[in-house]
Amino acid sequence: MSGCRHAESQLKPLFGARDYITGRHFTIARCGGCGLAMTIPPPPAREMAAYYPAGYYGAPGERRFPAPVEYLQKKLYEFRVRRVESVAGIRRGRVLDVGCGRGGLLQAFRRRGWEVQGTELSDQAAAYARQVLQLPVAIGSLETLDLPSGHFDAVTLWHVLEHLPDSEVLLAEVRRLLKPDGVLLVGVPNFGGWESRFCRDKWFHLDVPRHLNHFTKAALRQALSEAGFRDRSWSGFAPEYDAYSFVQSSLNRCGLCQNLLYNWLRGGRAKIIESDAGLEWQKVAVVLLALPLGLVSLPFTTCAGLANQAGTMSVLASVERLRQSPSPRSQC
């Protein structure tokens, strides 16, 4: 069972959801013990490649999204680096970006003078970071890379935890790698937010079965605490995720082909399933609806962020210092 230490008997089914790429059906269930929601059944590791078709991440020499979107992402990555520096109280250090993908966040750290290291499970995903950005990215799971203990000032898990079957194992390994005064930056979709609750299986960030775990704020806080971290700073400010997610989730909710705009913006790389014959009229509907939905998304995501109800959330956490038990002498 992904991401949870409780028995399957504690799982309560919430609703069904369909993968927009393969058309396969899954169930979203919540654990009564920790509150974490999960994709059931989680696909075996050997089958996951089917859910990431060729071209999903884009070729090394091409953009993944239109230039204005990638420029916004670049600026927001720089903002997140400064946020880490503010909480950590340092301007430079060693940072590890787990699941670094194409390397945008890692490059922002390097521009600020940090010594950087990335990890990525997929060669295809890391190709841009390694070949174009010339970033040091190791391929493989964090537990198999044999990195030294207490080596990093900061570790980032930017939209990674939701993809992994054993999030508690990963968090324990991250704690080992951090210095005693190190910080951890985690970003995940917010399963407890307004958008998720309203759109349910049409929510863009549900993304089954690539997303195996679906965190609320309480579930993420508990996972961090159990791994030995103390949350210090929460944020619902991620406009490149939240504003777009509002638009796409609303289009999905209107009954249009699942994630049609997202796939369209990416050049049709995902090869989405569409059984209806009217795909062309749906594209016309997307064009007509996207602009007004985009205008509504700005005040909506701002209010949602202020209320901690945004489509995504992030937290900066520090290593919780272990409390020393009193010595026998002090108890006399």
Secondary structure as UniProt FT lines:
FT   TURN            2..3
FT   HELIX           8..10
FT   STRAND          11..18
FT   TURN            20..22
FT   STRAND          25..31
FT   TURN            32..34
FT   STRAND          37..40
FT   HELIX           45..51
FT   TURN            54..55
FT   TURN            60..61
FT   HELIX           67..88
FT   STRAND          94..98
FT   TURN            101..102
FT   HELIX           104..111
FT   TURN            112..113
FT   STRAND          115..120
FT   HELIX           123..131
FT   STRAND          137..139
FT   HELIX           142..144
FT   TURN            149..150
FT   STRAND          152..158
FT   HELIX           161..163
FT   TURN            165..166
FT   HELIX           167..177
FT   STRAND          178..189
FT   TURN            191..192
FT   HELIX           194..199
FT   HELIX           200..202
FT   HELIX           204..206
FT   TURN            208..210
FT   STRAND          213..214
FT   HELIX           217..226
FT   TURN            227..228
FT   STRAND          229..235
FT   HELIX           239..253
FT   TURN            254..255
FT   TURN            258..259
FT   HELIX           260..265
FT   TURN            266..270
FT   HELIX           279..306
FT   TURN            307..308
FT   STRAND          312..319
FT   HELIX           329..331
//
